Amino acid sequence: PVFAGMNGSAIENFSCVIYNISLMNCTWQAGRNAPGDTQYFLYWKNQINGDAMECKHYIKDESGRNTGCRFQNVRIELEKAYFLVEGSSNHSLIQFYD
């Protein structure tokens, strides 16, 4: 598929870890070609048709860019979850990651 946005602007090295049954930490790195003002936003849902929930507790790097999220009271149903990270910048369109 072809995604709108500058090549290399989507996040990289996305990973989520669940611990203590209901806590989940997700982390990522900014895209290597993303402009310096790019900010990323994480959404997730249990089912492809379900309601998406945005992260409420972002992990930020030293420049204030979102590079992760801490979720509480997580319940993964059916052993599948769907994640989407969108980006925004004043300088260019940012590719999404899903």
N, C-alpha and C positions, 0 to 999 in steps of 0.2 A: 504493500500500500504506500501511497504518497502522502506524507504529512506536511501540512502548511508550516512554514517557519524556516528559519535559518538552519542549515545543516550543522550538527554538533552543538545545538543549543539546548536540546533535551537533557534531562538529568542522566547521570551514569551511576553504575554500581549501587543500584537500589536493593535494599535488603530489609526484611522485617524479622524480628525475633519475638516469640511469645514466651513469657516466663511467669511463674506463679499462677498459672492457668488463665488469668484474665488481664494481664498487663502485656502490651505490645509496644516495642520500639521499632520504628522504621527510620532508616538513614539513607542518604544519597549524597552524591557530589554534583556540583553545578556542571553543566555541559561545558566542554573545553572551549567552545566558541561562543558561549553566552556572553552578552554585554555585561559590564560590571554592575548595572542597575537591575539585572534580572532578579525577580523574586518568584519563588515556587510555592505552589499550594497543593496539598495532598488531600485526596478524597478516596474513600473506600466503601465497599458494600459487600454484603454476603452473597447476594444473588445478582445476576446480570440485570434483572428487572427491578431490583430492590431500590430503596432510597439511599442515596449517597450521603455519607457523613464527612464533613470537612474536619481536619485536624483542629483540635482546640488548644493543644499544648506543643507549639513548634519548638524545635531545637535550632538555635541560631549560631552562625559562625561569628568571627570577630567583626565582620562588616555588617552584621544584622541580617544576612541572607538566611532564609529557612533552608536547613540542610538535614532535617529530620523531624520526627514527631513522636510524642509519647501518648499512647492511648491507654485509658483505664476502662475496666469493666468490659473487656472485649469478649465476644462470643463468636467464634467462627463456626458457621453451620455448614454441614455437608462437605467439610474438608476443603472447600474452595472459597476464595475471596477474590475480589476484583479491586485493583488499585489504579488510580489515575493521578498523575502529577502534572499540573498545568503550570506554565510560566508566563510572566508578563514583563515587558520592558518598554521603555519609551523609545528605544532605538530600532527595534526590529521585532518581527513575529517570532515567538518561541515555540519550538516543537513540544508536543505533549508526550508523556511516557505512560503507557498502560500495560 
